Amino acid sequence: MAFGFLALFGAIGYRVVIGWKSAPAEIAATLRLPKDARVLSTSVGDGLIAVTLERGGTVETRLFDLKDHTPRGVIGYAAEP
């Protein structure tokens, strides 16, 4: 039983320490967006920066590489017919 408690607390401690180390470093970048774009939201995850913006009445999400800030793709949204 003592071994079980030791294993449980060891696993919890390991996850806490790994969680502290996995926090992303500070991000400082200037991303190029269209001139008339209005940023709605941003998020960072899985090596990408996602910026959702509104431009000319349409909404799109632009993806950028987290390390070198190069464009990785654009996701457009449209209403159903």
mmCIF file of the N, C-alpha and C atoms, coordinates in Angstrom:
data_MODEL
# 
_entry.id   MODEL 
# 
loop_
_atom_site.group_PDB 
_atom_site.id 
_atom_site.type_symbol 
_atom_site.label_atom_id 
_atom_site.label_alt_id 
_atom_site.label_comp_id 
_atom_site.label_asym_id 
_atom_site.label_entity_id 
_atom_site.label_seq_id 
_atom_site.pdbx_PDB_ins_code 
_atom_site.Cartn_x 
_atom_site.Cartn_y 
_atom_site.Cartn_z 
_atom_site.occupancy 
_atom_site.B_iso_or_equiv 
_atom_site.pdbx_formal_charge 
_atom_site.auth_seq_id 
_atom_site.auth_comp_id 
_atom_site.auth_asym_id 
_atom_site.auth_atom_id 
_atom_site.pdbx_PDB_model_num 
ATOM 1   N N  . MET A 1 1  ? 0.828   -1.185 0.000   1.00 0.00 ? 1  MET A N  1 
ATOM 2   C CA . MET A 1 1  ? 0.000   0.000  0.000   1.00 0.00 ? 1  MET A CA 1 
ATOM 3   C C  . MET A 1 1  ? 0.880   1.261  0.000   1.00 0.00 ? 1  MET A C  1 
ATOM 4   N N  . ALA A 1 2  ? 1.934   1.223  0.788   1.00 0.00 ? 2  ALA A N  1 
ATOM 5   C CA . ALA A 1 2  ? 2.851   2.360  0.838   1.00 0.00 ? 2  ALA A CA 1 
ATOM 6   C C  . ALA A 1 2  ? 3.501   2.579  -0.529  1.00 0.00 ? 2  ALA A C  1 
ATOM 7   N N  . PHE A 1 3  ? 3.845   1.486  -1.208  1.00 0.00 ? 3  PHE A N  1 
ATOM 8   C CA . PHE A 1 3  ? 4.430   1.596  -2.534  1.00 0.00 ? 3  PHE A CA 1 
ATOM 9   C C  . PHE A 1 3  ? 3.441   2.235  -3.508  1.00 0.00 ? 3  PHE A C  1 
ATOM 10  N N  . GLY A 1 4  ? 2.170   1.916  -3.387  1.00 0.00 ? 4  GLY A N  1 
ATOM 11  C CA . GLY A 1 4  ? 1.125   2.503  -4.232  1.00 0.00 ? 4  GLY A CA 1 
ATOM 12  C C  . GLY A 1 4  ? 1.021   4.007  -4.032  1.00 0.00 ? 4  GLY A C  1 
ATOM 13  N N  . PHE A 1 5  ? 1.026   4.459  -2.759  1.00 0.00 ? 5  PHE A N  1 
ATOM 14  C CA . PHE A 1 5  ? 0.992   5.880  -2.477  1.00 0.00 ? 5  PHE A CA 1 
ATOM 15  C C  . PHE A 1 5  ? 2.244   6.583  -3.002  1.00 0.00 ? 5  PHE A C  1 
ATOM 16  N N  . LEU A 1 6  ? 3.378   5.943  -2.844  1.00 0.00 ? 6  LEU A N  1 
ATOM 17  C CA . LEU A 1 6  ? 4.632   6.506  -3.331  1.00 0.00 ? 6  LEU A CA 1 
ATOM 18  C C  . LEU A 1 6  ? 4.586   6.667  -4.853  1.00 0.00 ? 6  LEU A C  1 
ATOM 19  N N  . ALA A 1 7  ? 4.077   5.671  -5.535  1.00 0.00 ? 7  ALA A N  1 
ATOM 20  C CA . ALA A 1 7  ? 3.970   5.737  -6.993  1.00 0.00 ? 7  ALA A CA 1 
ATOM 21  C C  . ALA A 1 7  ? 2.989   6.835  -7.416  1.00 0.00 ? 7  ALA A C  1 
ATOM 22  N N  . LEU A 1 8  ? 1.874   6.954  -6.718  1.00 0.00 ? 8  LEU A N  1 
ATOM 23  C CA . LEU A 1 8  ? 0.876   7.970  -7.039  1.00 0.00 ? 8  LEU A CA 1 
ATOM 24  C C  . LEU A 1 8  ? 1.444   9.376  -6.860  1.00 0.00 ? 8  LEU A C  1 
ATOM 25  N N  . PHE A 1 9  ? 2.049   9.653  -5.720  1.00 0.00 ? 9  PHE A N  1 
ATOM 26  C CA . PHE A 1 9  ? 2.607   10.979 -5.479  1.00 0.00 ? 9  PHE A CA 1 
ATOM 27  C C  . PHE A 1 9  ? 3.809   11.258 -6.379  1.00 0.00 ? 9  PHE A C  1 
ATOM 28  N N  . GLY A 1 10 ? 4.552   10.233 -6.732  1.00 0.00 ? 10 GLY A N  1 
ATOM 29  C CA . GLY A 1 10 ? 5.655   10.404 -7.688  1.00 0.00 ? 10 GLY A CA 1 
ATOM 30  C C  . GLY A 1 10 ? 5.145   10.812 -9.054  1.00 0.00 ? 10 GLY A C  1 
ATOM 31  N N  . ALA A 1 11 ? 4.069   10.180 -9.493  1.00 0.00 ? 11 ALA A N  1 
ATOM 32  C CA . ALA A 1 11 ? 3.484   10.518 -10.792 1.00 0.00 ? 11 ALA A CA 1 
ATOM 33  C C  . ALA A 1 11 ? 2.926   11.936 -10.791 1.00 0.00 ? 11 ALA A C  1 
ATOM 34  N N  . ILE A 1 12 ? 2.259   12.320 -9.714  1.00 0.00 ? 12 ILE A N  1 
ATOM 35  C CA . ILE A 1 12 ? 1.721   13.681 -9.611  1.00 0.00 ? 12 ILE A CA 1 
ATOM 36  C C  . ILE A 1 12 ? 2.856   14.700 -9.603  1.00 0.00 ? 12 ILE A C  1 
ATOM 37  N N  . GLY A 1 13 ? 3.891   14.442 -8.832  1.00 0.00 ? 13 GLY A N  1 
ATOM 38  C CA . GLY A 1 13 ? 5.040   15.345 -8.785  1.00 0.00 ? 13 GLY A CA 1 
ATOM 39  C C  . GLY A 1 13 ? 5.723   15.464 -10.133 1.00 0.00 ? 13 GLY A C  1 
ATOM 40  N N  . TYR A 1 14 ? 5.863   14.368 -10.834 1.00 0.00 ? 14 TYR A N  1 
ATOM 41  C CA . TYR A 1 14 ? 6.479   14.376 -12.159 1.00 0.00 ? 14 TYR A CA 1 
ATOM 42  C C  . TYR A 1 14 ? 5.677   15.255 -13.115 1.00 0.00 ? 14 TYR A C  1 
ATOM 43  N N  . ARG A 1 15 ? 4.353   15.121 -13.123 1.00 0.00 ? 15 ARG A N  1 
ATOM 44  C CA . ARG A 1 15 ? 3.512   15.913 -14.022 1.00 0.00 ? 15 ARG A CA 1 
ATOM 45  C C  . ARG A 1 15 ? 3.589   17.398 -13.680 1.00 0.00 ? 15 ARG A C  1 
ATOM 46  N N  . VAL A 1 16 ? 3.675   17.732 -12.404 1.00 0.00 ? 16 VAL A N  1 
ATOM 47  C CA . VAL A 1 16 ? 3.775   19.135 -12.004 1.00 0.00 ? 16 VAL A CA 1 
ATOM 48  C C  . VAL A 1 16 ? 5.094   19.725 -12.488 1.00 0.00 ? 16 VAL A C  1 
ATOM 49  N N  . VAL A 1 17 ? 6.192   19.006 -12.305 1.00 0.00 ? 17 VAL A N  1 
ATOM 50  C CA . VAL A 1 17 ? 7.501   19.510 -12.720 1.00 0.00 ? 17 VAL A CA 1 
ATOM 51  C C  . VAL A 1 17 ? 7.572   19.622 -14.238 1.00 0.00 ? 17 VAL A C  1 
ATOM 52  N N  . ILE A 1 18 ? 7.083   18.640 -14.961 1.00 0.00 ? 18 ILE A N  1 
ATOM 53  C CA . ILE A 1 18 ? 7.089   18.677 -16.424 1.00 0.00 ? 18 ILE A CA 1 
ATOM 54  C C  . ILE A 1 18 ? 6.202   19.817 -16.921 1.00 0.00 ? 18 ILE A C  1 
ATOM 55  N N  . GLY A 1 19 ? 5.087   20.069 -16.258 1.00 0.00 ? 19 GLY A N  1 
ATOM 56  C CA . GLY A 1 19 ? 4.199   21.161 -16.641 1.00 0.00 ? 19 GLY A CA 1 
ATOM 57  C C  . GLY A 1 19 ? 4.890   22.505 -16.542 1.00 0.00 ? 19 GLY A C  1 
ATOM 58  N N  . TRP A 1 20 ? 5.702   22.717 -15.531 1.00 0.00 ? 20 TRP A N  1 
ATOM 59  C CA . TRP A 1 20 ? 6.430   23.978 -15.390 1.00 0.00 ? 20 TRP A CA 1 
ATOM 60  C C  . TRP A 1 20 ? 7.453   24.138 -16.508 1.00 0.00 ? 20 TRP A C  1 
ATOM 61  N N  . LYS A 1 21 ? 8.116   23.056 -16.880 1.00 0.00 ? 21 LYS A N  1 
ATOM 62  C CA . LYS A 1 21 ? 9.142   23.132 -17.914 1.00 0.00 ? 21 LYS A CA 1 
ATOM 63  C C  . LYS A 1 21 ? 8.551   23.290 -19.303 1.00 0.00 ? 21 LYS A C  1 
ATOM 64  N N  . SER A 1 22 ? 7.308   22.871 -19.508 1.00 0.00 ? 22 SER A N  1 
ATOM 65  C CA . SER A 1 22 ? 6.727   22.912 -20.845 1.00 0.00 ? 22 SER A CA 1 
ATOM 66  C C  . SER A 1 22 ? 6.046   24.237 -21.157 1.00 0.00 ? 22 SER A C  1 
ATOM 67  N N  . ALA A 1 23 ? 6.092   25.189 -20.249 1.00 0.00 ? 23 ALA A N  1 
ATOM 68  C CA . ALA A 1 23 ? 5.499   26.492 -20.525 1.00 0.00 ? 23 ALA A CA 1 
ATOM 69  C C  . ALA A 1 23 ? 6.276   27.175 -21.650 1.00 0.00 ? 23 ALA A C  1 
ATOM 70  N N  . PRO A 1 24 ? 5.576   27.766 -22.614 1.00 0.00 ? 24 PRO A N  1 
ATOM 71  C CA . PRO A 1 24 ? 6.279   28.379 -23.741 1.00 0.00 ? 24 PRO A CA 1 
ATOM 72  C C  . PRO A 1 24 ? 7.077   29.595 -23.308 1.00 0.00 ? 24 PRO A C  1 
ATOM 73  N N  . ALA A 1 25 ? 8.157   29.838 -24.018 1.00 0.00 ? 25 ALA A N  1 
ATOM 74  C CA . ALA A 1 25 ? 8.967   31.017 -23.762 1.00 0.00 ? 25 ALA A CA 1 
ATOM 75  C C  . ALA A 1 25 ? 8.215   32.251 -24.255 1.00 0.00 ? 25 ALA A C  1 
ATOM 76  N N  . GLU A 1 26 ? 8.715   33.404 -23.897 1.00 0.00 ? 26 GLU A N  1 
ATOM 77  C CA . GLU A 1 26 ? 8.088   34.652 -24.327 1.00 0.00 ? 26 GLU A CA 1 
ATOM 78  C C  . GLU A 1 26 ? 8.141   34.745 -25.851 1.00 0.00 ? 26 GLU A C  1 
ATOM 79  N N  . ILE A 1 27 ? 7.051   35.193 -26.438 1.00 0.00 ? 27 ILE A N  1 
ATOM 80  C CA . ILE A 1 27 ? 6.970   35.330 -27.889 1.00 0.00 ? 27 ILE A CA 1 
ATOM 81  C C  . ILE A 1 27 ? 6.956   36.818 -28.213 1.00 0.00 ? 27 ILE A C  1 
ATOM 82  N N  . ALA A 1 28 ? 7.898   37.243 -29.019 1.00 0.00 ? 28 ALA A N  1 
ATOM 83  C CA . ALA A 1 28 ? 7.945   38.629 -29.478 1.00 0.00 ? 28 ALA A CA 1 
ATOM 84  C C  . ALA A 1 28 ? 8.101   38.591 -30.995 1.00 0.00 ? 28 ALA A C  1 
ATOM 85  N N  . ALA A 1 29 ? 7.078   39.040 -31.704 1.00 0.00 ? 29 ALA A N  1 
ATOM 86  C CA . ALA A 1 29 ? 7.125   38.969 -33.166 1.00 0.00 ? 29 ALA A CA 1 
ATOM 87  C C  . ALA A 1 29 ? 6.217   40.030 -33.764 1.00 0.00 ? 29 ALA A C  1 
ATOM 88  N N  . THR A 1 30 ? 6.483   40.354 -34.993 1.00 0.00 ? 30 THR A N  1 
ATOM 89  C CA . THR A 1 30 ? 5.608   41.211 -35.783 1.00 0.00 ? 30 THR A CA 1 
ATOM 90  C C  . THR A 1 30 ? 5.151   40.387 -36.978 1.00 0.00 ? 30 THR A C  1 
ATOM 91  N N  . LEU A 1 31 ? 3.865   40.119 -37.032 1.00 0.00 ? 31 LEU A N  1 
ATOM 92  C CA . LEU A 1 31 ? 3.297   39.336 -38.121 1.00 0.00 ? 31 LEU A CA 1 
ATOM 93  C C  . LEU A 1 31 ? 2.675   40.289 -39.137 1.00 0.00 ? 31 LEU A C  1 
ATOM 94  N N  . ARG A 1 32 ? 2.886   40.013 -40.402 1.00 0.00 ? 32 ARG A N  1 
ATOM 95  C CA . ARG A 1 32 ? 2.320   40.848 -41.452 1.00 0.00 ? 32 ARG A CA 1 
ATOM 96  C C  . ARG A 1 32 ? 0.891   40.401 -41.752 1.00 0.00 ? 32 ARG A C  1 
ATOM 97  N N  . LEU A 1 33 ? -0.043  41.342 -41.586 1.00 0.00 ? 33 LEU A N  1 
ATOM 98  C CA . LEU A 1 33 ? -1.450  41.099 -41.859 1.00 0.00 ? 33 LEU A CA 1 
ATOM 99  C C  . LEU A 1 33 ? -1.927  42.096 -42.906 1.00 0.00 ? 33 LEU A C  1 
ATOM 100 N N  . PRO A 1 34 ? -3.043  41.810 -43.571 1.00 0.00 ? 34 PRO A N  1 
ATOM 101 C CA . PRO A 1 34 ? -3.562  42.760 -44.554 1.00 0.00 ? 34 PRO A CA 1 
ATOM 102 C C  . PRO A 1 34 ? -3.843  44.130 -43.923 1.00 0.00 ? 34 PRO A C  1 
ATOM 103 N N  . LYS A 1 35 ? -3.756  45.171 -44.736 1.00 0.00 ? 35 LYS A N  1 
ATOM 104 C CA . LYS A 1 35 ? -3.855  46.543 -44.249 1.00 0.00 ? 35 LYS A CA 1 
ATOM 105 C C  . LYS A 1 35 ? -5.168  46.835 -43.524 1.00 0.00 ? 35 LYS A C  1 
ATOM 106 N N  . ASP A 1 36 ? -6.287  46.363 -44.039 1.00 0.00 ? 36 ASP A N  1 
ATOM 107 C CA . ASP A 1 36 ? -7.590  46.691 -43.467 1.00 0.00 ? 36 ASP A CA 1 
ATOM 108 C C  . ASP A 1 36 ? -8.133  45.610 -42.530 1.00 0.00 ? 36 ASP A C  1 
ATOM 109 N N  . ALA A 1 37 ? -7.284  44.725 -42.060 1.00 0.00 ? 37 ALA A N  1 
ATOM 110 C CA . ALA A 1 37 ? -7.734  43.604 -41.229 1.00 0.00 ? 37 ALA A CA 1 
ATOM 111 C C  . ALA A 1 37 ? -7.960  44.047 -39.784 1.00 0.00 ? 37 ALA A C  1 
ATOM 112 N N  . ARG A 1 38 ? -8.984  43.458 -39.156 1.00 0.00 ? 38 ARG A N  1 
ATOM 113 C CA . ARG A 1 38 ? -9.263  43.686 -37.733 1.00 0.00 ? 38 ARG A CA 1 
ATOM 114 C C  . ARG A 1 38 ? -9.103  42.342 -37.028 1.00 0.00 ? 38 ARG A C  1 
ATOM 115 N N  . VAL A 1 39 ? -8.183  42.271 -36.071 1.00 0.00 ? 39 VAL A N  1 
ATOM 116 C CA . VAL A 1 39 ? -7.898  41.012 -35.374 1.00 0.00 ? 39 VAL A CA 1 
ATOM 117 C C  . VAL A 1 39 ? -9.032  40.712 -34.404 1.00 0.00 ? 39 VAL A C  1 
ATOM 118 N N  . LEU A 1 40 ? -9.607  39.507 -34.520 1.00 0.00 ? 40 LEU A N  1 
ATOM 119 C CA . LEU A 1 40 ? -10.685 39.070 -33.638 1.00 0.00 ? 40 LEU A CA 1 
ATOM 120 C C  . LEU A 1 40 ? -10.157 38.239 -32.482 1.00 0.00 ? 40 LEU A C  1 
ATOM 121 N N  . SER A 1 41 ? -9.160  37.358 -32.756 1.00 0.00 ? 41 SER A N  1 
ATOM 122 C CA . SER A 1 41 ? -8.592  36.532 -31.694 1.00 0.00 ? 41 SER A CA 1 
ATOM 123 C C  . SER A 1 41 ? -7.253  35.968 -32.142 1.00 0.00 ? 41 SER A C  1 
ATOM 124 N N  . THR A 1 42 ? -6.481  35.518 -31.164 1.00 0.00 ? 42 THR A N  1 
ATOM 125 C CA . THR A 1 42 ? -5.210  34.849 -31.429 1.00 0.00 ? 42 THR A CA 1 
ATOM 126 C C  . THR A 1 42 ? -5.087  33.661 -30.496 1.00 0.00 ? 42 THR A C  1 
ATOM 127 N N  . SER A 1 43 ? -4.303  32.676 -30.922 1.00 0.00 ? 43 SER A N  1 
ATOM 128 C CA . SER A 1 43 ? -4.009  31.546 -30.046 1.00 0.00 ? 43 SER A CA 1 
ATOM 129 C C  . SER A 1 43 ? -2.694  30.921 -30.479 1.00 0.00 ? 43 SER A C  1 
ATOM 130 N N  . VAL A 1 44 ? -2.029  30.275 -29.526 1.00 0.00 ? 44 VAL A N  1 
ATOM 131 C CA . VAL A 1 44 ? -0.748  29.636 -29.772 1.00 0.00 ? 44 VAL A CA 1 
ATOM 132 C C  . VAL A 1 44 ? -0.855  28.188 -29.354 1.00 0.00 ? 44 VAL A C  1 
ATOM 133 N N  . GLY A 1 45 ? -0.388  27.268 -30.203 1.00 0.00 ? 45 GLY A N  1 
ATOM 134 C CA . GLY A 1 45 ? -0.399  25.862 -29.851 1.00 0.00 ? 45 GLY A CA 1 
ATOM 135 C C  . GLY A 1 45 ? 0.136   25.002 -30.980 1.00 0.00 ? 45 GLY A C  1 
ATOM 136 N N  . ASP A 1 46 ? 0.736   23.892 -30.613 1.00 0.00 ? 46 ASP A N  1 
ATOM 137 C CA . ASP A 1 46 ? 1.225   22.897 -31.569 1.00 0.00 ? 46 ASP A CA 1 
ATOM 138 C C  . ASP A 1 46 ? 2.182   23.495 -32.596 1.00 0.00 ? 46 ASP A C  1 
ATOM 139 N N  . GLY A 1 47 ? 3.027   24.433 -32.168 1.00 0.00 ? 47 GLY A N  1 
ATOM 140 C CA . GLY A 1 47 ? 4.018   25.017 -33.050 1.00 0.00 ? 47 GLY A CA 1 
ATOM 141 C C  . GLY A 1 47 ? 3.480   26.063 -34.002 1.00 0.00 ? 47 GLY A C  1 
ATOM 142 N N  . LEU A 1 48 ? 2.224   26.504 -33.811 1.00 0.00 ? 48 LEU A N  1 
ATOM 143 C CA . LEU A 1 48 ? 1.609   27.483 -34.693 1.00 0.00 ? 48 LEU A CA 1 
ATOM 144 C C  . LEU A 1 48 ? 1.023   28.641 -33.903 1.00 0.00 ? 48 LEU A C  1 
ATOM 145 N N  . ILE A 1 49 ? 0.968   29.810 -34.554 1.00 0.00 ? 49 ILE A N  1 
ATOM 146 C CA . ILE A 1 49 ? 0.235   30.958 -34.050 1.00 0.00 ? 49 ILE A CA 1 
ATOM 147 C C  . ILE A 1 49 ? -0.969  31.113 -34.970 1.00 0.00 ? 49 ILE A C  1 
ATOM 148 N N  . ALA A 1 50 ? -2.167  31.112 -34.417 1.00 0.00 ? 50 ALA A N  1 
ATOM 149 C CA . ALA A 1 50 ? -3.390  31.272 -35.209 1.00 0.00 ? 50 ALA A CA 1 
ATOM 150 C C  . ALA A 1 50 ? -3.973  32.653 -34.933 1.00 0.00 ? 50 ALA A C  1 
ATOM 151 N N  . VAL A 1 51 ? -4.184  33.416 -35.985 1.00 0.00 ? 51 VAL A N  1 
ATOM 152 C CA . VAL A 1 51 ? -4.747  34.760 -35.871 1.00 0.00 ? 51 VAL A CA 1 
ATOM 153 C C  . VAL A 1 51 ? -6.041  34.779 -36.671 1.00 0.00 ? 51 VAL A C  1 
ATOM 154 N N  . THR A 1 52 ? -7.163  34.985 -35.983 1.00 0.00 ? 52 THR A N  1 
ATOM 155 C CA . THR A 1 52 ? -8.460  35.081 -36.651 1.00 0.00 ? 52 THR A CA 1 
ATOM 156 C C  . THR A 1 52 ? -8.747  36.556 -36.862 1.00 0.00 ? 52 THR A C  1 
ATOM 157 N N  . LEU A 1 53 ? -9.047  36.907 -38.112 1.00 0.00 ? 53 LEU A N  1 
ATOM 158 C CA . LEU A 1 53 ? -9.267  38.318 -38.422 1.00 0.00 ? 53 LEU A CA 1 
ATOM 159 C C  . LEU A 1 53 ? -10.455 38.502 -39.338 1.00 0.00 ? 53 LEU A C  1 
ATOM 160 N N  . GLU A 1 54 ? -10.962 39.725 -39.339 1.00 0.00 ? 54 GLU A N  1 
ATOM 161 C CA . GLU A 1 54 ? -12.064 40.097 -40.220 1.00 0.00 ? 54 GLU A CA 1 
ATOM 162 C C  . GLU A 1 54 ? -11.500 41.082 -41.239 1.00 0.00 ? 54 GLU A C  1 
ATOM 163 N N  . ARG A 1 55 ? -11.806 40.823 -42.497 1.00 0.00 ? 55 ARG A N  1 
ATOM 164 C CA . ARG A 1 55 ? -11.292 41.667 -43.568 1.00 0.00 ? 55 ARG A CA 1 
ATOM 165 C C  . ARG A 1 55 ? -12.350 41.793 -44.651 1.00 0.00 ? 55 ARG A C  1 
ATOM 166 N N  . GLY A 1 56 ? -12.827 42.996 -44.855 1.00 0.00 ? 56 GLY A N  1 
ATOM 167 C CA . GLY A 1 56 ? -13.828 43.226 -45.898 1.00 0.00 ? 56 GLY A CA 1 
ATOM 168 C C  . GLY A 1 56 ? -15.117 42.458 -45.676 1.00 0.00 ? 56 GLY A C  1 
ATOM 169 N N  . GLY A 1 57 ? -15.513 42.253 -44.446 1.00 0.00 ? 57 GLY A N  1 
ATOM 170 C CA . GLY A 1 57 ? -16.745 41.539 -44.137 1.00 0.00 ? 57 GLY A CA 1 
ATOM 171 C C  . GLY A 1 57 ? -16.613 40.028 -44.088 1.00 0.00 ? 57 GLY A C  1 
ATOM 172 N N  . THR A 1 58 ? -15.445 39.478 -44.373 1.00 0.00 ? 58 THR A N  1 
ATOM 173 C CA . THR A 1 58 ? -15.230 38.035 -44.274 1.00 0.00 ? 58 THR A CA 1 
ATOM 174 C C  . THR A 1 58 ? -14.278 37.728 -43.125 1.00 0.00 ? 58 THR A C  1 
ATOM 175 N N  . VAL A 1 59 ? -14.430 36.552 -42.569 1.00 0.00 ? 59 VAL A N  1 
ATOM 176 C CA . VAL A 1 59 ? -13.590 36.112 -41.459 1.00 0.00 ? 59 VAL A CA 1 
ATOM 177 C C  . VAL A 1 59 ? -12.657 35.018 -41.950 1.00 0.00 ? 59 VAL A C  1 
ATOM 178 N N  . GLU A 1 60 ? -11.393 35.098 -41.553 1.00 0.00 ? 60 GLU A N  1 
ATOM 179 C CA . GLU A 1 60 ? -10.426 34.062 -41.920 1.00 0.00 ? 60 GLU A CA 1 
ATOM 180 C C  . GLU A 1 60 ? -9.442  33.886 -40.774 1.00 0.00 ? 60 GLU A C  1 
ATOM 181 N N  . THR A 1 61 ? -8.800  32.724 -40.744 1.00 0.00 ? 61 THR A N  1 
ATOM 182 C CA . THR A 1 61 ? -7.765  32.433 -39.761 1.00 0.00 ? 61 THR A CA 1 
ATOM 183 C C  . THR A 1 61 ? -6.472  32.215 -40.500 1.00 0.00 ? 61 THR A C  1 
ATOM 184 N N  . ARG A 1 62 ? -5.454  32.964 -40.130 1.00 0.00 ? 62 ARG A N  1 
ATOM 185 C CA . ARG A 1 62 ? -4.130  32.813 -40.735 1.00 0.00 ? 62 ARG A CA 1 
ATOM 186 C C  . ARG A 1 62 ? -3.226  32.107 -39.739 1.00 0.00 ? 62 ARG A C  1 
ATOM 187 N N  . LEU A 1 63 ? -2.470  31.131 -40.227 1.00 0.00 ? 63 LEU A N  1 
ATOM 188 C CA . LEU A 1 63 ? -1.568  30.342 -39.395 1.00 0.00 ? 63 LEU A CA 1 
ATOM 189 C C  . LEU A 1 63 ? -0.131  30.716 -39.696 1.00 0.00 ? 63 LEU A C  1 
ATOM 190 N N  . PHE A 1 64 ? 0.675   30.876 -38.623 1.00 0.00 ? 64 PHE A N  1 
ATOM 191 C CA . PHE A 1 64 ? 2.078   31.227 -38.748 1.00 0.00 ? 64 PHE A CA 1 
ATOM 192 C C  . PHE A 1 64 ? 2.909   30.246 -37.937 1.00 0.00 ? 64 PHE A C  1 
ATOM 193 N N  . ASP A 1 65 ? 4.103   29.945 -38.409 1.00 0.00 ? 65 ASP A N  1 
ATOM 194 C CA . ASP A 1 65 ? 5.026   29.076 -37.687 1.00 0.00 ? 65 ASP A CA 1 
ATOM 195 C C  . ASP A 1 65 ? 5.490   29.790 -36.425 1.00 0.00 ? 65 ASP A C  1 
ATOM 196 N N  . LEU A 1 66 ? 5.520   29.077 -35.318 1.00 0.00 ? 66 LEU A N  1 
ATOM 197 C CA . LEU A 1 66 ? 5.872   29.675 -34.033 1.00 0.00 ? 66 LEU A CA 1 
ATOM 198 C C  . LEU A 1 66 ? 7.340   30.064 -33.966 1.00 0.00 ? 66 LEU A C  1 
ATOM 199 N N  . LYS A 1 67 ? 8.221   29.317 -34.630 1.00 0.00 ? 67 LYS A N  1 
ATOM 200 C CA . LYS A 1 67 ? 9.660   29.578 -34.515 1.00 0.00 ? 67 LYS A CA 1 
ATOM 201 C C  . LYS A 1 67 ? 10.131  30.713 -35.407 1.00 0.00 ? 67 LYS A C  1 
ATOM 202 N N  . ASP A 1 68 ? 9.773   30.676 -36.693 1.00 0.00 ? 68 ASP A N  1 
ATOM 203 C CA . ASP A 1 68 ? 10.303  31.699 -37.601 1.00 0.00 ? 68 ASP A CA 1 
ATOM 204 C C  . ASP A 1 68 ? 9.234   32.651 -38.146 1.00 0.00 ? 68 ASP A C  1 
ATOM 205 N N  . HIS A 1 69 ? 7.996   32.514 -37.693 1.00 0.00 ? 69 HIS A N  1 
ATOM 206 C CA . HIS A 1 69 ? 6.875   33.402 -38.007 1.00 0.00 ? 69 HIS A CA 1 
ATOM 207 C C  . HIS A 1 69 ? 6.535   33.477 -39.495 1.00 0.00 ? 69 HIS A C  1 
ATOM 208 N N  . THR A 1 70 ? 6.860   32.441 -40.238 1.00 0.00 ? 70 THR A N  1 
ATOM 209 C CA . THR A 1 70 ? 6.488   32.396 -41.649 1.00 0.00 ? 70 THR A CA 1 
ATOM 210 C C  . THR A 1 70 ? 5.039   31.935 -41.788 1.00 0.00 ? 70 THR A C  1 
ATOM 211 N N  . PRO A 1 71 ? 4.328   32.425 -42.810 1.00 0.00 ? 71 PRO A N  1 
ATOM 212 C CA . PRO A 1 71 ? 2.943   31.992 -43.019 1.00 0.00 ? 71 PRO A CA 1 
ATOM 213 C C  . PRO A 1 71 ? 2.869   30.496 -43.326 1.00 0.00 ? 71 PRO A C  1 
ATOM 214 N N  . ARG A 1 72 ? 1.896   29.809 -42.721 1.00 0.00 ? 72 ARG A N  1 
ATOM 215 C CA . ARG A 1 72 ? 1.725   28.368 -42.931 1.00 0.00 ? 72 ARG A CA 1 
ATOM 216 C C  . ARG A 1 72 ? 0.412   28.037 -43.614 1.00 0.00 ? 72 ARG A C  1 
ATOM 217 N N  . GLY A 1 73 ? -0.526  28.965 -43.650 1.00 0.00 ? 73 GLY A N  1 
ATOM 218 C CA . GLY A 1 73 ? -1.783  28.687 -44.319 1.00 0.00 ? 73 GLY A CA 1 
ATOM 219 C C  . GLY A 1 73 ? -2.866  29.670 -43.926 1.00 0.00 ? 73 GLY A C  1 
ATOM 220 N N  . VAL A 1 74 ? -3.978  29.597 -44.672 1.00 0.00 ? 74 VAL A N  1 
ATOM 221 C CA . VAL A 1 74 ? -5.131  30.458 -44.425 1.00 0.00 ? 74 VAL A CA 1 
ATOM 222 C C  . VAL A 1 74 ? -6.371  29.582 -44.442 1.00 0.00 ? 74 VAL A C  1 
ATOM 223 N N  . ILE A 1 75 ? -7.231  29.774 -43.456 1.00 0.00 ? 75 ILE A N  1 
ATOM 224 C CA . ILE A 1 75 ? -8.519  29.071 -43.399 1.00 0.00 ? 75 ILE A CA 1 
ATOM 225 C C  . ILE A 1 75 ? -9.596  30.117 -43.588 1.00 0.00 ? 75 ILE A C  1 
ATOM 226 N N  . GLY A 1 76 ? -10.402 29.964 -44.633 1.00 0.00 ? 76 GLY A N  1 
ATOM 227 C CA . GLY A 1 76 ? -11.513 30.881 -44.894 1.00 0.00 ? 76 GLY A CA 1 
ATOM 228 C C  . GLY A 1 76 ? -12.817 30.291 -44.401 1.00 0.00 ? 76 GLY A C  1 
ATOM 229 N N  . TYR A 1 77 ? -13.757 31.139 -44.079 1.00 0.00 ? 77 TYR A N  1 
ATOM 230 C CA . TYR A 1 77 ? -15.064 30.697 -43.585 1.00 0.00 ? 77 TYR A CA 1 
ATOM 231 C C  . TYR A 1 77 ? -16.151 31.268 -44.492 1.00 0.00 ? 77 TYR A C  1 
ATOM 232 N N  . ALA A 1 78 ? -17.156 30.459 -44.765 1.00 0.00 ? 78 ALA A N  1 
ATOM 233 C CA . ALA A 1 78 ? -18.272 30.893 -45.609 1.00 0.00 ? 78 ALA A CA 1 
ATOM 234 C C  . ALA A 1 78 ? -19.573 30.395 -45.007 1.00 0.00 ? 78 ALA A C  1 
ATOM 235 N N  . ALA A 1 79 ? -20.648 31.134 -45.259 1.00 0.00 ? 79 ALA A N  1 
ATOM 236 C CA . ALA A 1 79 ? -21.964 30.725 -44.791 1.00 0.00 ? 79 ALA A CA 1 
ATOM 237 C C  . ALA A 1 79 ? -22.493 29.583 -45.641 1.00 0.00 ? 79 ALA A C  1 
ATOM 238 N N  . GLU A 1 80 ? -23.290 28.728 -45.048 1.00 0.00 ? 80 GLU A N  1 
ATOM 239 C CA . GLU A 1 80 ? -23.913 27.643 -45.808 1.00 0.00 ? 80 GLU A CA 1 
ATOM 240 C C  . GLU A 1 80 ? -24.946 28.203 -46.777 1.00 0.00 ? 80 GLU A C  1 
ATOM 241 N N  . PRO A 1 81 ? -25.080 27.596 -47.941 1.00 0.00 ? 81 PRO A N  1 
ATOM 242 C CA . PRO A 1 81 ? -26.063 28.096 -48.908 1.00 0.00 ? 81 PRO A CA 1 
ATOM 243 C C  . PRO A 1 81 ? -27.484 27.810 -48.472 1.00 0.00 ? 81 PRO A C  1 
# 
